[in-house]
Amino acid sequence: MKLTIALLLAVCTAAFAATPVRFENAEIRRLDARNAMIEISGTTVPSRPLLEQVHVYREGDSFQLLFFAASEAAEPNTPRQPFKKEVYAEEMDYGAYQIRCFALDTSLIDTTFYFSPDSSVIIFLPDSSQSSDSSIVLADSTFFVNYTPGTGVSTMATSARPAVSGPFPNPFNASTTFRLSVPYAQVVTLTLHDICGKKVAELVAQELAAGEHSFAWDAISFSSGI
């Protein structure tokens, strides 16, 4: 059986493939009276590292950082390695900052992007105002950083959404497994929908602790090729 249904996690749609990039933390480090360094850290698959080039979009205290990596899916349980990227930021007053990090396919590195009015929901390609972030974004996390005097570094990191990978295996005979990476304790709903949008299964609807979780789906009662 080949799984071709849609997967809905909480309030977002997620791709079946395991993302090669996970953003996990953000910090602002003071350089001098007016300038600072934004440090982004996380993990990536060794064979698909982030490129050095970063696109920076800023509006006041809101940053959009666009990183680039190969979009090919990593197999579940592929060993990951840590990364840290630095972005120079000018005119940085102390205060609260929102830093949203995207990972995009390397084929888009020379593209100019546009954001929805509140800069938090949709990322658009310039040639199509209807292209949503779910079609071009490999990873997406938002961090809220309270930049204060003293050490010059104060971090509160909040991932925007849990990360889902799977199904694995796919194709499969009677059952398959989805894996969830939950950044902090929260209520998570994971449902499966067919290509017409009809709900066919609910795998979880409960509070999950931070960490990795696996959920099996028994599809024995469904026809092949749903």
MDAnalysis code that builds the backbone (N, CA, C; Angstrom):
import MDAnalysis as mda
import numpy as np

u = mda.Universe.empty(678, n_residues=226, atom_resindex=np.repeat(np.arange(226), 3), trajectory=True)
u.add_TopologyAttr("name", ["N", "CA", "C"] * 226)
u.add_TopologyAttr("resid", np.arange(1, 227))
u.add_TopologyAttr("resname", ["MET", "LYS", "LEU", "THR", "ILE", "ALA", "LEU", "LEU", "LEU", "ALA", "VAL", "CYS", "THR", "ALA", "ALA", "PHE", "ALA", "ALA", "THR", "PRO", "VAL", "ARG", "PHE", "GLU", "ASN", "ALA", "GLU", "ILE", "ARG", "ARG", "LEU", "ASP", "ALA", "ARG", "ASN", "ALA", "MET", "ILE", "GLU", "ILE", "SER", "GLY", "THR", "THR", "VAL", "PRO", "SER", "ARG", "PRO", "LEU", "LEU", "GLU", "GLN", "VAL", "HIS", "VAL", "TYR", "ARG", "GLU", "GLY", "ASP", "SER", "PHE", "GLN", "LEU", "LEU", "PHE", "PHE", "ALA", "ALA", "SER", "GLU", "ALA", "ALA", "GLU", "PRO", "ASN", "THR", "PRO", "ARG", "GLN", "PRO", "PHE", "LYS", "LYS", "GLU", "VAL", "TYR", "ALA", "GLU", "GLU", "MET", "ASP", "TYR", "GLY", "ALA", "TYR", "GLN", "ILE", "ARG", "CYS", "PHE", "ALA", "LEU", "ASP", "THR", "SER", "LEU", "ILE", "ASP", "THR", "THR", "PHE", "TYR", "PHE", "SER", "PRO", "ASP", "SER", "SER", "VAL", "ILE", "ILE", "PHE", "LEU", "PRO", "ASP", "SER", "SER", "GLN", "SER", "SER", "ASP", "SER", "SER", "ILE", "VAL", "LEU", "ALA", "ASP", "SER", "THR", "PHE", "PHE", "VAL", "ASN", "TYR", "THR", "PRO", "GLY", "THR", "GLY", "VAL", "SER", "THR", "MET", "ALA", "THR", "SER", "ALA", "ARG", "PRO", "ALA", "VAL", "SER", "GLY", "PRO", "PHE", "PRO", "ASN", "PRO", "PHE", "ASN", "ALA", "SER", "THR", "THR", "PHE", "ARG", "LEU", "SER", "VAL", "PRO", "TYR", "ALA", "GLN", "VAL", "VAL", "THR", "LEU", "THR", "LEU", "HIS", "ASP", "ILE", "CYS", "GLY", "LYS", "LYS", "VAL", "ALA", "GLU", "LEU", "VAL", "ALA", "GLN", "GLU", "LEU", "ALA", "ALA", "GLY", "GLU", "HIS", "SER", "PHE", "ALA", "TRP", "ASP", "ALA", "ILE", "SER", "PHE", "SER", "SER", "GLY", "ILE"])
u.atoms.positions = np.array([
    [0.844, -1.192, 0.000],
    [0.000, 0.000, 0.000],
    [0.878, 1.240, 0.000],
    [0.581, 2.190, -0.864],
    [1.293, 3.442, -0.928],
    [0.440, 4.526, -0.300],
    [0.970, 5.224, 0.716],
    [0.211, 6.236, 1.419],
    [0.289, 7.558, 0.674],
    [-0.865, 8.072, 0.233],
    [-0.905, 9.346, -0.477],
    [-1.918, 10.282, 0.133],
    [-2.230, 10.086, 1.426],
    [-3.196, 10.956, 2.095],
    [-2.498, 12.177, 2.656],
    [-3.287, 13.144, 3.091],
    [-2.744, 14.348, 3.718],
    [-2.604, 14.132, 5.213],
    [-1.578, 14.742, 5.800],
    [-1.305, 14.603, 7.220],
    [-1.468, 15.952, 7.885],
    [-2.332, 16.034, 8.894],
    [-2.543, 17.281, 9.613],
    [-2.042, 17.129, 11.038],
    [-1.175, 18.029, 11.471],
    [-0.621, 18.019, 12.817],
    [-0.998, 19.316, 13.499],
    [-1.766, 19.203, 14.597],
    [-2.234, 20.372, 15.312],
    [-2.953, 21.287, 14.315],
    [-2.443, 22.517, 14.114],
    [-3.101, 23.437, 13.189],
    [-2.302, 23.622, 11.910],
    [-1.324, 22.765, 11.677],
    [-0.505, 22.969, 10.489],
    [-0.474, 21.710, 9.648],
    [-0.115, 21.887, 8.376],
    [0.094, 20.762, 7.478],
    [1.582, 20.508, 7.377],
    [2.000, 19.266, 7.514],
    [3.427, 18.949, 7.496],
    [3.722, 17.953, 6.403],
    [4.910, 18.016, 5.858],
    [5.317, 17.085, 4.815],
    [5.633, 15.735, 5.414],
    [5.510, 14.673, 4.597],
    [5.802, 13.329, 5.078],
    [7.294, 13.124, 5.330],
    [8.131, 13.783, 4.562],
    [9.562, 13.526, 4.653],
    [10.151, 14.108, 5.927],
    [11.142, 13.430, 6.463],
    [11.865, 13.935, 7.615],
    [12.725, 15.111, 7.174],
    [12.544, 16.265, 7.810],
    [13.286, 17.446, 7.401],
    [14.761, 17.282, 7.708],
    [15.641, 17.780, 6.811],
    [17.065, 17.690, 7.090],
    [17.535, 18.722, 8.108],
    [16.666, 19.678, 8.496],
    [17.060, 20.764, 9.386],
    [16.071, 20.890, 10.543],
    [16.599, 21.109, 11.756],
    [15.774, 21.445, 12.907],
    [16.382, 22.646, 13.614],
    [15.626, 23.722, 13.725],
    [16.060, 24.891, 14.483],
    [15.660, 24.682, 15.942],
    [16.603, 24.875, 16.866],
    [16.341, 24.549, 18.262],
    [16.554, 25.703, 19.229],
    [17.343, 26.707, 18.870],
    [17.628, 27.775, 19.829],
    [18.092, 29.032, 19.116],
    [17.854, 30.187, 19.754],
    [18.324, 31.475, 19.230],
    [18.852, 32.314, 20.379],
    [19.923, 33.036, 20.115],
    [20.508, 33.945, 21.101],
    [20.904, 35.241, 20.418],
    [20.928, 36.328, 21.195],
    [21.466, 37.600, 20.724],
    [22.663, 37.946, 21.603],
    [23.837, 38.089, 20.987],
    [25.070, 38.362, 21.721],
    [25.560, 39.773, 21.371],
    [25.769, 40.566, 22.394],
    [26.180, 41.959, 22.212],
    [27.609, 42.040, 21.686],
    [27.812, 42.874, 20.652],
    [29.152, 43.125, 20.128],
    [29.683, 44.468, 20.601],
    [28.839, 45.513, 20.501],
    [29.196, 46.839, 20.994],
    [27.904, 47.572, 21.317],
    [27.985, 48.869, 21.477],
    [26.837, 49.636, 21.961],
    [25.623, 49.544, 21.046],
    [25.828, 49.335, 19.735],
    [24.700, 49.380, 18.802],
    [24.535, 48.118, 17.975],
    [25.499, 47.209, 18.027],
    [25.456, 46.052, 17.138],
    [25.526, 44.749, 17.918],
    [25.009, 43.698, 17.310],
    [24.933, 42.408, 17.998],
    [25.046, 41.283, 16.974],
    [25.205, 40.078, 17.499],
    [25.245, 38.886, 16.665],
    [24.079, 37.976, 17.069],
    [23.274, 37.597, 16.093],
    [22.209, 36.617, 16.324],
    [22.779, 35.237, 16.056],
    [22.682, 34.352, 17.025],
    [23.204, 32.998, 16.890],
    [22.047, 32.007, 16.846],
    [21.983, 31.232, 15.790],
    [20.950, 30.214, 15.611],
    [21.618, 28.849, 15.672],
    [21.068, 27.945, 16.479],
    [21.643, 26.606, 16.577],
    [20.554, 25.559, 16.414],
    [20.979, 24.362, 16.084],
    [20.046, 23.262, 15.883],
    [20.803, 22.037, 15.416],
    [20.122, 21.168, 14.673],
    [20.760, 19.968, 14.140],
    [20.399, 19.809, 12.668],
    [21.265, 19.116, 11.957],
    [21.034, 18.843, 10.545],
    [21.612, 17.485, 10.197],
    [21.192, 16.953, 9.076],
    [21.736, 15.693, 8.583],
    [23.100, 15.978, 7.971],
    [24.150, 15.241, 8.344],
    [25.504, 15.550, 7.861],
    [25.631, 15.636, 6.347],
    [24.884, 14.824, 5.622],
    [25.001, 14.828, 4.162],
    [24.281, 16.005, 3.518],
    [23.500, 16.776, 4.292],
    [22.739, 17.901, 3.754],
    [22.890, 19.118, 4.669],
    [24.096, 19.640, 4.834],
    [24.307, 20.771, 5.738],
    [23.705, 22.058, 5.199],
    [23.521, 23.027, 6.085],
    [23.079, 24.349, 5.668],
    [24.202, 25.053, 4.911],
    [23.824, 25.803, 3.885],
    [24.799, 26.618, 3.193],
    [25.191, 27.806, 4.063],
    [26.317, 28.444, 3.719],
    [26.777, 29.589, 4.495],
    [25.884, 30.813, 4.287],
    [25.335, 30.947, 3.088],
    [24.542, 32.132, 2.763],
    [23.226, 32.157, 3.530],
    [22.880, 33.322, 4.096],
    [21.633, 33.522, 4.829],
    [20.979, 34.801, 4.312],
    [19.691, 34.737, 4.008],
    [18.942, 35.929, 3.634],
    [18.289, 36.503, 4.893],
    [18.489, 37.788, 5.130],
    [17.972, 38.432, 6.341],
    [16.944, 39.487, 5.950],
    [15.739, 39.351, 6.494],
    [14.688, 40.343, 6.318],
    [14.338, 40.874, 7.711],
    [14.295, 42.190, 7.840],
    [14.008, 42.777, 9.151],
    [12.984, 43.887, 9.036],
    [12.061, 43.901, 9.987],
    [11.116, 44.996, 10.124],
    [10.995, 45.308, 11.610],
    [11.694, 46.357, 12.046],
    [11.680, 46.712, 13.463],
    [12.329, 45.635, 14.317],
    [11.551, 45.083, 15.241],
    [12.075, 44.053, 16.147],
    [11.753, 42.637, 15.671],
    [11.368, 42.496, 14.404],
    [11.038, 41.191, 13.837],
    [12.031, 40.838, 12.734],
    [12.653, 39.658, 12.869],
    [13.601, 39.168, 11.874],
    [13.033, 37.928, 11.189],
    [13.261, 37.836, 9.877],
    [13.010, 36.618, 9.123],
    [14.352, 36.168, 8.562],
    [14.850, 35.003, 9.003],
    [16.140, 34.490, 8.556],
    [15.907, 33.282, 7.659],
    [16.395, 33.347, 6.431],
    [16.194, 32.277, 5.458],
    [17.509, 31.530, 5.251],
    [17.507, 30.252, 5.647],
    [18.644, 29.365, 5.461],
    [18.327, 28.405, 4.313],
    [19.356, 27.766, 3.767],
    [19.164, 26.923, 2.591],
    [19.847, 25.572, 2.773],
    [19.126, 24.510, 2.399],
    [19.646, 23.142, 2.498],
    [18.989, 22.309, 1.417],
    [19.595, 21.159, 1.098],
    [18.994, 20.237, 0.139],
    [17.685, 19.707, 0.710],
    [16.688, 19.537, -0.134],
    [15.355, 19.164, 0.344],
    [15.118, 17.671, 0.406],
    [16.066, 16.846, -0.074],
    [15.838, 15.412, -0.051],
    [15.604, 14.938, 1.376],
    [14.648, 14.036, 1.530],
    [14.291, 13.568, 2.873],
    [15.379, 12.694, 3.455],
    [15.526, 12.799, 4.772],
    [16.439, 11.904, 5.490],
    [15.650, 10.720, 6.014],
    [16.254, 9.553, 6.016],
    [15.594, 8.388, 6.582],
    [15.413, 8.573, 8.085],
    [14.312, 8.070, 8.645],
    [14.142, 8.144, 10.090],
    [15.343, 7.534, 10.806],
    [15.686, 8.113, 11.941],
    [16.804, 7.656, 12.781],
    [18.172, 7.929, 12.167],
    [18.228, 8.737, 11.108],
    [19.522, 9.135, 10.577],
    [20.258, 9.968, 11.614],
    [21.526, 9.659, 11.922],
    [22.282, 10.456, 12.898],
    [22.325, 11.922, 12.472],
    [22.197, 12.817, 13.441],
    [22.195, 14.242, 13.154],
    [23.403, 14.886, 13.828],
    [23.824, 16.029, 13.317],
    [24.940, 16.746, 13.906],
    [24.524, 18.184, 14.201],
    [25.086, 18.781, 15.255],
    [24.710, 20.146, 15.609],
    [25.287, 21.172, 14.648],
    [24.616, 22.320, 14.543],
    [25.152, 23.439, 13.771],
    [24.905, 24.724, 14.541],
    [25.681, 25.741, 14.238],
    [25.469, 27.085, 14.775],
    [25.779, 28.084, 13.672],
    [24.832, 28.978, 13.414],
    [24.997, 30.013, 12.407],
    [24.915, 31.387, 13.071],
    [25.745, 32.321, 12.594],
    [25.768, 33.674, 13.134],
    [25.313, 34.672, 12.080],
    [24.465, 35.617, 12.515],
    [23.953, 36.658, 11.627],
    [24.218, 38.005, 12.289],
    [24.942, 38.867, 11.610],
    [25.278, 40.188, 12.142],
    [24.060, 41.093, 12.065],
    [23.765, 41.824, 13.153],
    [22.600, 42.703, 13.211],
    [23.019, 44.080, 13.709],
    [22.649, 45.124, 12.970],
    [22.982, 46.494, 13.334],
    [21.827, 47.172, 14.053],
    [22.141, 48.247, 14.762],
    [21.137, 49.072, 15.437],
    [20.232, 48.223, 16.328],
    [20.839, 47.502, 17.248],
    [20.100, 46.589, 18.125],
    [19.934, 47.203, 19.514],
    [18.783, 47.793, 19.770],
    [18.462, 48.276, 21.108],
    [18.056, 47.096, 21.987],
    [18.229, 47.251, 23.297],
    [17.746, 46.208, 24.197],
    [16.229, 46.140, 24.133],
    [15.712, 44.923, 24.241],
    [14.263, 44.725, 24.188],
    [13.922, 43.342, 23.674],
    [12.653, 43.141, 23.363],
    [12.160, 41.840, 22.905],
    [12.204, 41.770, 21.381],
    [12.688, 40.637, 20.869],
    [12.778, 40.425, 19.420],
    [12.131, 39.097, 19.043],
    [11.475, 39.107, 17.891],
    [10.954, 37.869, 17.311],
    [11.861, 37.477, 16.155],
    [12.352, 36.234, 16.201],
    [13.255, 35.737, 15.171],
    [12.641, 34.484, 14.571],
    [12.249, 34.562, 13.311],
    [11.667, 33.410, 12.642],
    [12.672, 32.841, 11.655],
    [12.936, 31.549, 11.763],
    [13.929, 30.877, 10.936],
    [13.247, 29.929, 9.958],
    [13.593, 30.054, 8.690],
    [13.105, 29.156, 7.657],
    [14.281, 28.383, 7.076],
    [14.054, 27.133, 6.712],
    [14.989, 26.377, 5.883],
    [14.312, 26.128, 4.549],
    [14.973, 26.536, 3.470],
    [14.422, 26.419, 2.124],
    [15.366, 25.593, 1.257],
    [14.827, 25.051, 0.177],
    [15.637, 24.281, -0.743],
    [16.696, 25.166, -1.394],
    [17.867, 24.585, -1.659],
    [18.968, 25.351, -2.239],
    [18.633, 25.928, -3.618],
    [17.669, 25.350, -4.312],
    [17.294, 25.870, -5.632],
    [16.687, 27.270, -5.547],
    [16.294, 27.711, -4.348],
    [15.645, 29.006, -4.166],
    [16.594, 30.073, -3.643],
    [17.890, 29.795, -3.622],
    [18.826, 30.693, -2.953],
    [18.904, 32.064, -3.621],
    [18.638, 32.159, -4.913],
    [18.695, 33.444, -5.611],
    [17.328, 34.097, -5.771],
    [16.349, 33.593, -5.030],
    [14.981, 34.100, -5.125],
    [14.747, 35.204, -4.095],
    [13.942, 36.202, -4.460],
    [13.477, 37.209, -3.511],
    [12.126, 36.775, -2.972],
    [11.944, 36.877, -1.657],
    [10.720, 36.390, -1.032],
    [9.892, 37.534, -0.460],
    [8.606, 37.250, -0.321],
    [7.682, 38.203, 0.274],
    [6.900, 37.489, 1.373],
    [6.534, 38.249, 2.408],
    [5.844, 37.671, 3.542],
    [4.436, 38.241, 3.642],
    [3.562, 37.487, 4.327],
    [2.225, 37.990, 4.590],
    [2.325, 39.228, 5.477],
    [1.275, 40.043, 5.557],
    [1.373, 41.319, 6.276],
    [1.895, 41.216, 7.704],
    [1.534, 40.148, 8.428],
    [2.018, 40.039, 9.806],
    [3.332, 39.272, 9.898],
    [3.906, 38.883, 8.744],
    [5.218, 38.225, 8.666],
    [5.283, 36.943, 9.468],
    [4.154, 36.284, 9.689],
    [4.200, 35.105, 10.551],
    [3.471, 33.892, 9.989],
    [2.755, 34.051, 8.902],
    [1.916, 32.955, 8.442],
    [2.354, 32.400, 7.095],
    [2.532, 33.255, 6.118],
    [2.776, 32.799, 4.759],
    [4.056, 33.435, 4.214],
    [4.804, 32.640, 3.480],
    [5.945, 33.147, 2.726],
    [5.643, 32.912, 1.250],
    [5.796, 33.955, 0.415],
    [5.406, 33.887, -0.984],
    [6.615, 33.917, -1.904],
    [6.526, 33.166, -2.987],
    [7.444, 33.353, -4.094],
    [6.989, 34.566, -4.886],
    [7.895, 35.304, -5.500],
    [7.510, 36.542, -6.174],
    [6.616, 36.336, -7.387],
    [6.651, 35.153, -8.005],
    [5.863, 34.933, -9.216],
    [4.509, 34.307, -8.936],
    [4.162, 34.133, -7.665],
    [2.863, 33.530, -7.345],
    [2.424, 33.957, -5.959],
    [1.456, 34.834, -5.892],
    [0.959, 35.302, -4.594],
    [0.126, 34.246, -3.888],
    [-0.060, 33.093, -4.526],
    [-0.858, 32.033, -3.924],
    [0.000, 30.913, -3.341],
    [1.316, 31.017, -3.423],
    [2.192, 29.955, -2.931],
    [2.361, 30.063, -1.431],
    [1.903, 29.061, -0.705],
    [2.011, 29.095, 0.749],
    [3.319, 28.495, 1.192],
    [3.693, 28.780, 2.460],
    [4.967, 28.298, 2.963],
    [5.046, 26.785, 3.014],
    [3.915, 26.085, 3.132],
    [3.939, 24.636, 3.223],
    [4.483, 23.978, 1.962],
    [4.494, 24.710, 0.843],
    [4.949, 24.120, -0.406],
    [6.432, 24.330, -0.659],
    [7.075, 25.235, 0.060],
    [8.470, 25.543, -0.226],
    [9.364, 25.520, 1.009],
    [8.804, 25.417, 2.205],
    [9.582, 25.508, 3.443],
    [9.891, 24.122, 3.989],
    [11.170, 23.852, 4.236],
    [11.601, 22.571, 4.795],
    [11.499, 22.548, 6.306],
    [11.736, 23.684, 6.945],
    [11.650, 23.796, 8.399],
    [11.294, 25.228, 8.742],
    [10.625, 25.417, 9.884],
    [10.117, 26.735, 10.245],
    [9.962, 26.795, 11.763],
    [10.713, 27.662, 12.425],
    [10.601, 27.829, 13.876],
    [10.681, 29.306, 14.228],
    [9.937, 29.701, 15.248],
    [9.932, 31.077, 15.722],
    [10.497, 31.135, 17.135],
    [11.369, 32.101, 17.376],
    [11.991, 32.283, 18.678],
    [11.721, 33.696, 19.180],
    [11.452, 33.808, 20.466],
    [11.254, 35.111, 21.093],
    [12.414, 35.336, 22.058],
    [13.217, 36.363, 21.779],
    [14.439, 36.612, 22.540],
    [14.332, 37.952, 23.253],
    [14.548, 37.933, 24.572],
    [14.567, 39.153, 25.368],
    [16.016, 39.596, 25.524],
    [16.421, 40.547, 24.715],
    [17.809, 41.019, 24.675],
    [18.006, 42.071, 25.760],
    [18.866, 41.777, 26.748],
    [19.012, 42.619, 27.929],
    [20.473, 42.994, 28.167],
    [20.727, 44.034, 29.002],
    [22.108, 44.403, 29.345],
    [22.783, 43.313, 30.178],
    [24.000, 43.590, 30.575],
    [24.731, 42.619, 31.376],
    [25.515, 41.706, 30.469],
    [25.099, 40.454, 30.406],
    [25.787, 39.507, 29.534],
    [25.528, 39.818, 28.071],
    [24.426, 40.512, 27.799],
    [24.076, 40.791, 26.414],
    [23.368, 39.639, 25.742],
    [23.122, 38.553, 26.475],
    [22.461, 37.385, 25.899],
    [21.331, 36.951, 26.819],
    [20.154, 36.861, 26.282],
    [19.028, 36.334, 27.033],
    [18.110, 35.642, 26.044],
    [17.831, 34.365, 26.280],
    [17.142, 33.576, 25.269],
    [15.899, 32.902, 25.822],
    [14.816, 33.014, 25.095],
    [13.640, 32.192, 25.315],
    [13.258, 31.627, 23.966],
    [13.470, 30.346, 23.775],
    [13.257, 29.737, 22.469],
    [11.955, 28.967, 22.454],
    [11.112, 29.237, 21.479],
    [9.839, 28.555, 21.344],
    [9.658, 28.124, 19.905],
    [9.701, 26.825, 19.658],
    [9.466, 26.336, 18.311],
    [8.016, 26.571, 17.933],
    [7.780, 26.991, 16.711],
    [6.428, 27.333, 16.294],
    [5.515, 26.116, 16.216],
    [6.055, 24.960, 15.948],
    [5.206, 23.789, 15.751],
    [6.020, 22.514, 15.966],
    [5.361, 21.427, 16.362],
    [6.058, 20.133, 16.421],
    [6.487, 19.713, 15.017],
    [7.499, 18.871, 14.971],
    [7.977, 18.352, 13.680],
    [7.519, 16.912, 13.533],
    [7.046, 16.571, 12.342],
    [6.540, 15.226, 12.085],
    [7.333, 14.597, 10.945],
    [7.608, 13.315, 11.056],
    [8.270, 12.585, 9.984],
    [7.564, 11.260, 9.772],
    [7.660, 10.751, 8.582],
    [6.968, 9.517, 8.239],
    [5.998, 9.762, 7.105],
    [5.228, 8.778, 6.727],
    [5.198, 7.449, 7.336],
    [6.420, 6.616, 6.951],
    [6.761, 5.703, 7.825],
    [7.868, 4.799, 7.557],
    [7.510, 3.404, 8.059],
    [7.527, 2.372, 7.225],
    [7.877, 2.440, 5.793],
    [6.735, 2.995, 4.957],
    [7.042, 3.366, 3.743],
    [6.057, 3.827, 2.775],
    [6.647, 3.625, 1.373],
    [6.114, 2.706, 0.576],
    [4.875, 1.937, 0.744],
    [4.965, 0.936, 1.901],
    [3.768, 0.469, 2.326],
    [3.708, -0.490, 3.421],
    [2.573, -1.474, 3.170],
    [2.596, -2.546, 3.916],
    [1.607, -3.604, 3.718],
    [0.338, -3.349, 4.524],
    [0.448, -3.362, 5.862],
    [-0.746, -3.195, 6.694],
    [-0.623, -2.076, 7.713],
    [0.589, -1.729, 8.116],
    [0.755, -0.679, 9.121],
    [2.006, 0.136, 8.835],
    [2.014, 1.354, 9.341],
    [3.153, 2.246, 9.183],
    [3.255, 3.115, 10.421],
    [4.355, 3.854, 10.559],
    [4.617, 4.609, 11.778],
    [4.961, 6.058, 11.458],
    [4.393, 6.968, 12.272],
    [4.729, 8.386, 12.210],
    [5.513, 8.751, 13.463],
    [6.466, 9.647, 13.318],
    [7.263, 10.095, 14.451],
    [7.070, 11.597, 14.652],
    [6.927, 11.994, 15.911],
    [6.752, 13.398, 16.260],
    [7.907, 13.855, 17.132],
    [8.428, 15.043, 16.836],
    [9.406, 15.697, 17.695],
    [8.716, 16.914, 18.302],
    [8.481, 16.874, 19.612],
    [7.729, 17.917, 20.306],
    [8.716, 18.806, 21.075],
    [8.792, 20.108, 20.746],
    [9.806, 20.966, 21.367],
    [9.536, 21.300, 22.829],
    [8.253, 21.310, 23.233],
    [7.893, 21.575, 24.618],
    [6.537, 20.933, 24.883],
    [6.226, 20.661, 26.154],
    [4.975, 19.990, 26.505],
    [3.778, 20.775, 25.976],
    [2.878, 20.095, 25.254],
    [1.726, 20.766, 24.661],
    [0.723, 19.724, 24.194],
    [-0.506, 20.177, 23.958],
    [-1.534, 19.309, 23.415],
    [-1.337, 19.204, 21.906],
    [-1.255, 17.984, 21.400],
    [-1.005, 17.739, 19.981],
    [-2.119, 16.876, 19.408],
    [-2.626, 17.261, 18.255],
    [-3.602, 16.455, 17.522],
    [-3.006, 16.080, 16.176],
    [-2.936, 14.791, 15.921],
    [-2.384, 14.288, 14.661],
    [-3.465, 13.492, 13.954],
    [-3.930, 13.991, 12.808],
    [-4.996, 13.334, 12.058],
    [-4.548, 13.083, 10.626],
    [-5.173, 12.075, 10.019],
    [-4.915, 11.735, 8.628],
    [-6.164, 12.018, 7.805],
    [-5.969, 12.606, 6.618],
    [-7.071, 12.944, 5.727],
    [-6.771, 12.400, 4.332],
    [-7.830, 12.002, 3.622],
    [-7.603, 11.550, 2.253],
    [-7.416, 12.753, 1.340],
    [-7.167, 12.516, 0.059],
    [-6.846, 13.605, -0.852],
    [-8.029, 14.538, -1.101],
    [-9.221, 14.128, -0.680],
    [-10.406, 14.987, -0.789],
    [-10.645, 15.795, 0.475],
    [-9.797, 15.599, 1.480],
    [-9.931, 16.334, 2.728],
    [-10.747, 15.627, 3.793],
    [-11.233, 14.423, 3.515],
    [-12.031, 13.691, 4.496],
    [-11.127, 13.036, 5.537],
    [-11.473, 13.226, 6.803],
    [-10.689, 12.640, 7.886],
    [-10.874, 11.133, 7.896],
    [-9.758, 10.396, 7.915],
    [-9.823, 8.939, 7.904],
    [-9.280, 8.315, 9.184],
    [-8.497, 9.073, 9.959],
    [-7.951, 8.511, 11.197],
    [-7.436, 9.624, 12.089],
    [-7.464, 9.370, 13.378],
    [-6.875, 10.273, 14.362],
    [-5.880, 9.469, 15.191],
    [-4.603, 9.793, 15.064],
    [-3.567, 9.010, 15.720],
    [-3.321, 9.439, 17.154],
    [-3.468, 10.722, 17.431],
    [-3.253, 11.207, 18.788],
    [-4.000, 12.515, 18.975],
    [-4.530, 12.716, 20.178],
    [-5.167, 13.972, 20.567],
    [-5.014, 14.083, 22.080],
    [-3.832, 14.499, 22.510],
    [-3.536, 14.524, 23.940],
    [-2.307, 15.388, 24.189],
    [-2.031, 15.654, 25.450],
    [-0.827, 16.397, 25.802],
    [0.371, 15.458, 25.735],
    [1.422, 15.930, 25.069],
    [2.652, 15.159, 24.934],
    [3.798, 15.909, 25.595],
    [4.668, 15.173, 26.248],
    [5.858, 15.770, 26.836],
    [6.857, 16.120, 25.744],
    [7.774, 17.012, 26.034],
    [8.830, 17.339, 25.081],
    [9.661, 16.097, 24.773],
    [10.039, 15.939, 23.512],
    [10.842, 14.789, 23.125],
    [10.314, 14.112, 21.886],
    [10.791, 12.907, 21.632],
    [10.430, 12.138, 20.445],
    [9.312, 11.138, 20.770],
    [8.325, 11.031, 19.894],
    [7.189, 10.128, 20.076],
    [6.924, 9.394, 18.771],
    [6.454, 8.152, 18.865],
    [6.112, 7.348, 17.689],
    [4.681, 6.862, 17.794],
    [3.961, 6.875, 16.668],
    [2.577, 6.427, 16.634],
    [2.374, 5.549, 15.402],
    [1.888, 4.341, 15.637],
    [1.642, 3.399, 14.547],
    [0.216, 3.562, 14.035],
    [0.031, 3.349, 12.747],
    [-1.295, 3.392, 12.135],
    [-1.549, 2.068, 11.444],
    [-2.612, 1.403, 11.852],
    [-3.032, 0.141, 11.257],
    [-4.038, 0.444, 10.154],
    [-3.625, 0.219, 8.897],
    [-4.461, 0.550, 7.751],
    [-5.073, -0.672, 7.104],
    [-5.186, -1.759, 7.851],
    [-5.667, -3.008, 7.275],
    [-7.075, -2.876, 6.711],
    [-7.876, -1.968, 7.282],
    [-9.268, -1.833, 6.829],
    [-9.431, -0.858, 5.671],
    [-8.333, -0.276, 5.215],
    [-8.413, 0.690, 4.121],
    [-7.946, 0.055, 2.817],
    [-8.514, 0.512, 1.722],
    [-8.135, -0.025, 0.421],
    [-6.767, 0.485, 0.014],
    [-6.130, -0.221, -0.879],
    [-4.798, 0.170, -1.339],
    [-4.874, 1.467, -2.126],
    [-3.858, 2.324, -1.907],
    [-3.736, 3.547, -2.694],
    [-4.556, 4.699, -2.207],
    [-4.991, 4.716, -0.924],
    [-5.776, 5.841, -0.442],
    [-4.943, 7.109, -0.448],
])
